[in-house]
């Protein structure tokens, strides 16, 4: 099968109306070893393929909103609007073909599939574009029964909800000039999901957890479709100030939007005791909202309201609508009235849309997207000099730049990050995200643990539900050889944001914290899970090798170091000792880690 055309051999057509380019997810599927199978049982293969094609057309594509573009007898190309529908359809195709009886000779029919999200041109017969060709090339990376997706697709899907992803790293494809980041997609099994919830999402203390879902947009001007996120953000910012409540991260709740999930599904995925959901429609500058708070285990609605508000109110420093929602929620859950703290949402819709875009781009895999997020956030900082949120997120950008190994001057980036957090805190001294970022910079880049501890304690005091504050607080404990406190903080961080886009980063740092606590089995589990999400993060291999060596799994530890050295050939014990921030604070632990790396095969 070959879906890749050669433009030099095609006869040009005049006045062809392709229409405007549009975004699509292109799924290419072909029959594994079709030529050999045809030689063994031509009629059996043809009948099997026809039955498969009929099932795809009659059941799979209607159920997942797909459109068959072409069928070549041993392969097909399908177009989808939504990545999650494409992923579900691919898994359904593999499931169905697996039920087909083998052809002559006992050979099973198997598929391989590739998927890419791209802009395409289309006519009534076909779709066109470089991305279409790339989808076909990506298919060659898949083995029998496998689906491989590009980073453009992976970034639009959710681990656990849409499947399990294994990072294949950067792969070279025929006739493609640059390597392509690819991931293998598989169905998430019950054991995989339950292990994740039990280990990471279970709250470490007995506090009720609330998940605030972005409100769904039912009708009105399409430009106001982001108001649902704005409402949810305002409510989260208010009620997260209450120490008696735990609030799930906005990044995690947003991952569950636009999905057909029940209350039980949402509560289970987010380990939530209560779920706030709602809808709204816009009529001019008036927004009519309906909200309800449900008790997850019983399904009972314990609070509900309808409110009509002016759009300007939702952008005010102290929104009456947000205050009413937060007051009602707190009164329904708590026995006494809780003090509410005002929020400061971005004062214009376009700016808020830019902030959402900047945050989203920051957490994508591609370096170009990461660089673009900095441009967006710097633009917002210039536009809103006194607003703390763009500066806090820009500080996070500098932190990620250093932790991802992209910085050429970590000290300079630390200075820039501190400049942003200090300016943010000048405008809002209680901003937990800015405090958390400043604490991390002091800990990891400046190596001042006393200042780091002060900032992180302030962050969790002002907002006990900020997951990054707990994650960085755990790292300070780990560097200080305070193992139980470190592991407890890491568990709380992951519980607060169980579906975070940076889950691999949370798990990588949590592995190091488990090592500090002597829990080597848990460290190995977390490191392996992190590598499944991101296979090219060197520090995760380092933590995995340490845990394996310290638990006397020397053969595995040496194999891990070999993988580390392929990623970073210049890595050495000298570099580890030079960069380790706490050699003087916890010398015994430092010597233990150095010896673990030495036994695992890291050279001086």
Secondary structure, 3 states (H helix, E strand, C coil): CCCCCCHHHCCCCCCCCCCCCEEEEEEEEEECCHHHHHHHHHHHHHHHHHHHHHHHHHHHHHHHCEEEEEECCCEEEEEECCHHHHHHHHHHHHHHHCCCCCCHHHCCCCEEEEEEEEEEEECCCCEECHHHHHHHHHHCCCCCCEEEEEHHHHCCCCECCCEEEEEEEEECCCCCCCCEEEEEEECCCHHHHHHHHHHHHCCCCCCEEEEECCCEEEECCHHHCCHHHHHHHHHHHHHCCCCCEEECCHHHHHCCCCCCCCHHHHHHHHCCCEEEEEEEEEECCEEEEEEEEEECCCCCEEEEEEEEEEHHHHCCCCCHHHHHHHHHHHHHHCCCCCCCCCCCCCCCHHHHHHHHHHHHHHCCCCHHHHHHHHHHHHHHHHHCCCCHHHHHHHHHHHHHHHHCCCCCCHHHHHHHHHHHHHHHHHHCCCCHHHHHHHHHHHHHHHCCHHHHHHHHHHHHHHCCCCHHHHHHHHHHHHHCCCHHHHHHHHHHHHHHCCCCCCHHHHHHHHHHHHHHCCCHHHHHHHHHHHHHHCCCCHHHHHHHHHHHHHCCCHHHHHHHHHHHHHHCCCCCHHHHHHHCCCCCCCHHHHHHHHHHHHHHCCCC
